[in-house]
Amino acid sequence: MTFQLSEKKGLEERFFLLRKARRLVIKVGSAVLTGSDGLHRETMASLVSETAALKKRGIEVILVSSGAVADGRRIIGERAMAPGLKEKQAAAAVGQSGLMRVYEDLFGQHELKVAQLLLTHNDFAGRERYLNVRNTILTLLEWGVTPIINENDTVSVSELRFGDNDNLAAQVTNLIEADIFVCLTDVEGLFTGNPARNKDAVKVLTVAKIDRKVEAMAGNVNSAMGSGGMRSKIRAAKMVSARGGCSFIGPGRSPGVLSRLFAGEAVGTFFFPESNRLGSRKHWIAYTLRPKGFLVLDQGACRALVKNNRSLLPAGIKEVRDRFGVGDPVQCLDEGGNAIAAGLVNYRSRDLEKIMGRRTDEIETILGFRDSDEVIHRDNLVLL
């Protein structure tokens, strides 16, 4: 299959990249960390021990950890099991302190210090806060402290959420330019088919490029717990690849999984970086900012953006959806509703409704002003 390398070549190339790695983000999900009795301390001890071993080799490690909600529900009991948002947020508040206490004890056994960071999507959506988070994490790494990051579930509502910790971990990986995103879950990796139903299904050891075929495979494996699932993990790996990083998805409860990975064993699934890496700002526009609105483009405009690397002009816009202001992020759709680009817009939605389909030299006559010839300049536009 074109998306994956041969087993021998794939293992050689991923081992080469792993040997060069000096900073990695490890995301560990609820399915790995928790069970019916709350936190699975034995698994956490193994994870911390392997993390300590990596740090002794000079590798900086950032941990993105789930588990607070599950442990909070264990502590509170039946009242915390209600499916509502307020119950989940309260359970997270109860469980987060217990989760950090266990991590602090376990890392302390290796004479290592930890720090807690609770984040929401707003911490990444604004450039100033985005850079503040980056500086805090980098300072902790300079001090030899292991950052332990989780979404701030106690205050997050839908518009502030990352969606799941896979997305959060990928955002952190790109924020601090880590070499590898390690996603530890309750499955062995990505499979060519559903292994429970298809005896011919095999695990994919390496993925050279995440294309639609790979994304379709994400439905072949189901996770027992957690909010992400394999589709979320593939999206996270694609986000990291676009920025020039590697990703790994593997079994978090498998003994010595990190040691085996760095020793070059054929464990889990490894994703290689894209050859055409997105710059930091364009990656932020494409993968961090959430669109405030949508622009439906005609075929000529789509071709100009995709084939000719042009800016978006008002003549190619057929429809304006939702309300947004100058500088807001929007997505560009083709006439079939497929997202082809994301960018920062130069005009308000209500002004675009007046000038869409018109020539650039008509803008001032229609609006009474012309702030820009382009609706989205190509420097602020990223192809999806």
C-alpha positions as CSV (number, residue, x, y, z in Angstrom):
1,M,0.0,0.0,0.0
2,T,1.3,3.4,-1.0
3,F,0.8,5.1,2.4
4,Q,3.1,2.8,4.3
5,L,6.7,1.7,4.0
6,S,8.0,-1.8,3.9
7,E,8.3,-3.3,7.4
8,K,12.1,-3.3,7.3
9,K,12.5,0.2,5.8
10,G,9.8,1.6,8.0
11,L,11.3,0.3,11.2
12,E,14.8,1.5,10.2
13,E,13.5,5.0,9.4
14,R,11.4,5.4,12.5
15,F,14.3,4.2,14.7
16,F,16.5,6.8,13.1
17,L,14.0,9.5,14.0
18,L,13.5,8.2,17.5
19,R,17.3,8.3,18.2
20,K,17.3,12.0,17.2
21,A,14.4,12.9,19.4
22,R,15.1,15.3,22.2
23,R,11.6,16.4,23.2
24,L,8.4,14.5,23.2
25,V,4.8,14.8,24.4
26,I,3.2,11.7,25.9
27,K,-0.6,11.6,25.9
28,V,-2.1,8.9,28.1
29,G,-5.9,8.3,28.0
30,S,-8.5,7.4,30.4
31,A,-8.7,3.8,29.0
32,V,-5.1,3.3,30.1
33,L,-5.0,5.2,33.4
34,T,-8.3,4.2,35.0
35,G,-10.5,1.1,35.7
36,S,-13.6,0.3,37.6
37,D,-11.7,1.2,40.9
38,G,-10.5,4.6,39.7
39,L,-6.8,5.3,38.9
40,H,-4.7,2.3,37.8
41,R,-1.7,3.0,40.0
42,E,0.4,0.2,38.7
43,T,0.1,1.5,35.1
44,M,0.9,5.0,36.3
45,A,4.0,3.8,38.1
46,S,5.2,2.0,35.0
47,L,4.6,5.1,32.9
48,V,6.5,7.4,35.3
49,S,9.4,4.9,35.5
50,E,9.8,4.9,31.8
51,T,9.4,8.7,31.6
52,A,12.2,9.0,34.2
53,A,14.4,6.7,32.1
54,L,13.9,8.9,29.1
55,K,14.7,12.0,31.1
56,K,18.0,10.4,32.2
57,R,18.9,10.0,28.5
58,G,18.5,13.8,28.1
59,I,15.0,13.7,26.5
60,E,12.6,16.4,27.7
61,V,9.1,14.9,28.4
62,I,5.7,16.7,28.6
63,L,2.8,14.6,29.9
64,V,-0.8,15.2,28.8
65,S,-2.9,13.1,31.1
66,S,-6.6,12.2,31.3
67,G,-8.1,10.5,34.3
68,A,-9.4,13.3,36.5
69,V,-13.1,12.8,35.7
70,A,-13.0,9.1,36.0
71,D,-11.3,9.2,39.4
72,G,-13.6,12.0,40.6
73,R,-16.6,9.8,39.8
74,R,-15.0,7.0,41.8
75,I,-14.5,9.2,44.8
76,I,-17.9,10.9,44.8
77,G,-19.9,7.8,43.7
78,E,-23.3,7.6,42.2
79,R,-24.1,11.3,42.3
80,A,-21.2,12.1,40.0
81,M,-22.4,9.5,37.4
82,A,-25.1,11.8,35.9
83,P,-24.4,12.7,32.3
84,G,-24.7,16.4,32.6
85,L,-21.9,19.0,32.1
86,K,-22.0,20.3,35.7
87,E,-21.6,16.8,37.1
88,K,-18.6,16.1,34.8
89,Q,-17.0,19.5,35.8
90,A,-17.5,18.8,39.5
91,A,-16.1,15.3,39.1
92,A,-13.0,16.7,37.3
93,A,-12.5,19.2,40.2
94,V,-12.5,16.3,42.7
95,G,-10.4,14.0,40.7
96,Q,-7.7,16.4,39.5
97,S,-6.1,16.8,42.9
98,G,-6.0,13.1,43.4
99,L,-4.5,12.5,40.0
100,M,-1.7,15.1,40.6
101,R,-1.1,13.7,44.1
102,V,-0.4,10.2,42.6
103,Y,1.9,11.7,39.9
104,E,3.8,13.8,42.4
105,D,4.4,10.7,44.6
106,L,5.5,8.5,41.7
107,F,7.8,11.1,40.2
108,G,9.1,11.9,43.6
109,Q,10.3,8.3,43.9
110,H,12.7,9.1,41.0
111,E,13.7,12.5,42.6
112,L,11.8,14.3,39.9
113,K,9.5,17.3,40.2
114,V,6.2,17.9,38.4
115,A,4.0,21.0,37.6
116,Q,0.3,21.1,36.7
117,L,-1.1,23.1,33.8
118,L,-4.9,23.2,33.1
119,L,-5.7,24.7,29.7
120,T,-8.7,25.7,27.6
121,H,-8.8,26.3,23.8
122,N,-8.8,30.1,24.5
123,D,-5.2,29.7,25.8
124,F,-4.3,28.8,22.2
125,A,-6.7,30.9,20.2
126,G,-5.0,34.2,21.1
127,R,-1.4,34.7,20.1
128,E,-0.4,36.4,23.3
129,R,-1.8,33.7,25.6
130,Y,-0.5,31.1,23.1
131,L,3.1,32.4,23.5
132,N,2.6,32.7,27.3
133,V,1.8,29.0,27.6
134,R,4.8,28.1,25.4
135,N,7.1,30.2,27.6
136,T,5.8,28.6,30.8
137,I,6.3,25.1,29.5
138,L,9.8,25.8,28.1
139,T,10.8,27.4,31.5
140,L,9.6,24.3,33.4
141,L,11.7,22.1,31.0
142,E,14.7,24.3,31.6
143,W,14.3,23.7,35.4
144,G,14.1,20.0,34.8
145,V,10.4,19.9,35.9
146,T,8.0,17.6,34.1
147,P,4.8,19.5,33.0
148,I,1.6,17.5,33.4
149,I,-1.2,19.0,31.3
150,N,-4.9,18.4,31.2
151,E,-7.9,20.3,29.8
152,N,-9.5,22.5,32.4
153,D,-12.7,20.5,32.5
154,T,-14.0,22.3,35.6
155,V,-14.5,25.5,33.5
156,S,-14.6,24.4,29.9
157,V,-17.8,24.7,27.9
158,S,-18.3,23.7,24.3
159,E,-16.7,26.9,22.8
160,L,-13.6,26.6,25.1
161,R,-13.0,22.9,24.7
162,F,-10.3,21.2,22.7
163,G,-12.7,18.4,22.1
164,D,-10.5,15.7,23.7
165,N,-6.9,15.3,25.0
166,D,-5.7,14.0,21.6
167,N,-6.3,17.4,20.1
168,L,-4.8,19.1,23.2
169,A,-1.7,17.0,23.1
170,A,-1.2,17.6,19.4
171,Q,-1.6,21.4,20.0
172,V,1.0,21.2,22.8
173,T,3.4,19.2,20.6
174,N,3.3,21.9,17.9
175,L,3.4,24.7,20.4
176,I,6.7,23.7,21.9
177,E,8.0,22.1,18.7
178,A,8.4,18.6,20.2
179,D,9.9,15.9,18.0
180,I,7.3,13.2,18.7
181,F,3.7,13.0,19.9
182,V,3.3,9.7,21.7
183,C,-0.3,8.6,22.1
184,L,-0.8,5.8,24.6
185,T,-4.2,4.1,24.4
186,D,-6.0,0.8,24.9
187,V,-5.4,-0.5,21.3
188,E,-2.4,-1.9,19.6
189,G,-2.4,0.7,16.8
190,L,-3.9,1.3,13.4
191,F,-5.2,-1.8,11.5
192,T,-6.1,-2.3,7.8
193,G,-9.4,-3.8,8.9
194,N,-11.4,-4.5,12.0
195,P,-9.3,-7.3,13.7
196,A,-12.4,-8.5,15.6
197,R,-14.2,-9.3,12.3
198,N,-11.6,-9.6,9.6
199,K,-8.9,-12.3,10.1
200,D,-6.8,-10.8,7.4
201,A,-6.6,-7.4,9.1
202,V,-3.0,-6.5,10.0
203,K,-1.5,-3.8,12.1
204,V,0.1,-0.9,10.2
205,L,3.6,-0.3,11.5
206,T,4.4,2.9,9.7
207,V,2.4,5.6,7.9
208,A,4.4,7.7,5.4
209,K,1.4,10.1,4.7
210,I,-2.0,10.5,6.3
211,D,-4.4,10.4,3.4
212,R,-8.1,9.6,3.0
213,K,-7.3,5.9,3.0
214,V,-5.6,6.1,6.3
215,E,-8.4,8.3,7.8
216,A,-10.9,5.7,6.7
217,M,-9.0,3.0,8.6
218,A,-9.6,4.9,11.8
219,G,-13.1,3.3,12.0
220,N,-11.5,-0.2,12.2
221,V,-10.6,0.0,15.9
222,N,-12.7,1.1,18.8
223,S,-11.5,2.3,22.2
224,A,-13.2,1.0,25.3
225,M,-13.1,4.4,27.1
226,G,-12.3,8.0,26.6
227,S,-13.8,10.7,24.3
228,G,-11.4,10.5,21.4
229,G,-11.4,7.2,19.6
230,M,-9.0,6.3,16.7
231,R,-10.4,9.0,14.4
232,S,-9.4,11.6,16.9
233,K,-5.9,10.2,17.2
234,I,-5.4,10.1,13.4
235,R,-6.5,13.8,13.2
236,A,-4.0,14.6,16.0
237,A,-1.2,12.8,14.2
238,K,-2.1,14.6,10.9
239,M,-1.9,17.9,12.8
240,V,1.6,17.1,14.1
241,S,2.8,15.8,10.7
242,A,1.8,19.1,9.0
243,R,4.1,20.9,11.4
244,G,7.0,18.5,10.8
245,G,6.7,16.2,13.8
246,C,6.3,12.4,14.2
247,S,3.5,10.6,16.0
248,F,3.1,7.2,17.6
249,I,-0.1,5.4,18.6
250,G,0.4,2.3,20.8
251,P,-0.8,0.2,23.7
252,G,-0.4,2.1,27.0
253,R,-0.7,-0.9,29.3
254,S,1.7,-3.1,27.4
255,P,4.8,-3.6,29.6
256,G,7.7,-1.4,28.7
257,V,5.9,0.1,25.7
258,L,8.1,3.2,25.6
259,S,11.3,1.3,26.1
260,R,10.3,-1.1,23.3
261,L,9.5,1.8,21.0
262,F,12.8,3.5,21.5
263,A,14.6,0.2,21.2
264,G,13.3,-0.1,17.6
265,E,10.7,-2.9,18.2
266,A,7.7,-3.3,16.0
267,V,5.2,-1.9,18.5
268,G,2.3,0.3,17.7
269,T,1.9,2.6,14.6
270,F,4.4,5.3,13.7
271,F,3.5,8.3,11.6
272,F,6.2,10.2,9.6
273,P,6.3,14.0,9.2
274,E,5.0,15.8,6.1
275,S,7.8,16.8,3.7
276,N,6.2,20.2,3.1
277,R,6.1,21.6,6.7
278,L,3.7,24.4,7.6
279,G,5.2,27.4,9.3
280,S,4.1,28.2,12.9
281,R,1.7,31.0,12.0
282,K,0.0,29.2,9.1
283,H,-0.3,26.0,11.2
284,W,-1.9,28.1,14.0
285,I,-4.4,29.5,11.4
286,A,-5.2,26.0,10.0
287,Y,-5.4,23.9,13.1
288,T,-5.8,26.0,16.2
289,L,-8.2,28.8,15.2
290,R,-11.9,27.8,15.0
291,P,-13.7,29.3,12.0
292,K,-16.2,32.1,12.8
293,G,-17.8,31.7,9.4
294,F,-17.6,30.2,6.0
295,L,-17.2,31.4,2.4
296,V,-18.5,29.3,-0.5
297,L,-16.4,29.7,-3.6
298,D,-16.9,29.0,-7.3
299,Q,-14.8,26.7,-9.3
300,G,-12.5,29.4,-10.6
301,A,-11.7,30.7,-7.1
302,C,-11.0,27.2,-5.8
303,R,-8.7,26.6,-8.7
304,A,-6.9,30.0,-8.1
305,L,-6.3,29.1,-4.4
306,V,-5.4,25.4,-4.8
307,K,-3.5,25.3,-8.1
308,N,-2.1,28.8,-8.4
309,N,-1.4,29.9,-4.8
310,R,-3.5,33.1,-5.2
311,S,-5.2,35.3,-2.7
312,L,-9.0,35.2,-2.5
313,L,-10.8,38.0,-4.3
314,P,-14.5,38.9,-3.9
315,A,-15.4,37.9,-7.4
316,G,-15.0,34.2,-6.6
317,I,-17.3,34.2,-3.5
318,K,-20.8,32.8,-4.0
319,E,-22.1,32.7,-0.5
320,V,-21.3,34.1,3.0
321,R,-22.3,32.0,6.0
322,D,-22.5,33.2,9.7
323,R,-21.3,36.5,11.1
324,F,-17.7,37.5,11.6
325,G,-15.5,40.6,11.7
326,V,-12.2,41.8,10.2
327,G,-9.3,39.5,11.1
328,D,-11.5,36.6,12.1
329,P,-10.7,33.1,11.0
330,V,-13.0,31.6,8.2
331,Q,-13.0,28.5,6.1
332,C,-13.4,28.4,2.4
333,L,-15.6,25.8,1.0
334,D,-16.1,24.5,-2.6
335,E,-19.6,24.2,-4.0
336,G,-19.9,20.7,-2.7
337,G,-19.3,21.9,0.9
338,N,-15.7,20.6,1.2
339,A,-13.2,22.7,3.1
340,I,-10.4,23.7,0.9
341,A,-8.7,26.5,2.8
342,A,-8.6,28.5,6.1
343,G,-7.6,32.1,6.5
344,L,-8.0,35.5,8.2
345,V,-10.5,37.7,6.5
346,N,-10.1,41.4,5.6
347,Y,-13.8,42.3,5.6
348,R,-16.8,41.9,7.8
349,S,-19.4,39.4,6.8
350,R,-22.1,42.0,6.1
351,D,-19.7,43.9,3.8
352,L,-18.7,40.7,2.0
353,E,-22.4,40.0,1.3
354,K,-22.4,43.3,-0.6
355,I,-19.2,42.8,-2.7
356,M,-19.3,39.0,-3.3
357,G,-19.2,38.1,-6.9
358,R,-18.0,41.7,-7.8
359,R,-14.7,42.9,-9.2
360,T,-12.0,44.4,-6.9
361,D,-12.3,47.8,-8.6
362,E,-16.0,48.0,-7.5
363,I,-15.3,47.6,-3.8
364,E,-15.0,51.3,-3.0
365,T,-18.0,52.3,-5.0
366,I,-20.2,49.7,-3.2
367,L,-18.9,50.0,0.3
368,G,-17.6,53.6,0.3
369,F,-14.1,52.3,1.3
370,R,-11.5,49.7,0.2
371,D,-9.3,48.4,2.9
372,S,-7.8,45.7,0.8
373,D,-8.1,44.3,-2.7
374,E,-8.1,40.8,-1.3
375,V,-10.7,39.2,0.9
376,I,-8.0,36.9,2.3
377,H,-4.4,37.5,1.4
378,R,-2.4,34.4,0.5
379,D,0.0,35.2,3.4
380,N,-3.0,34.6,5.7
381,L,-4.4,31.7,3.9
382,V,-3.7,28.0,4.3
383,L,-4.8,25.2,2.0
384,L,-6.5,22.3,3.8
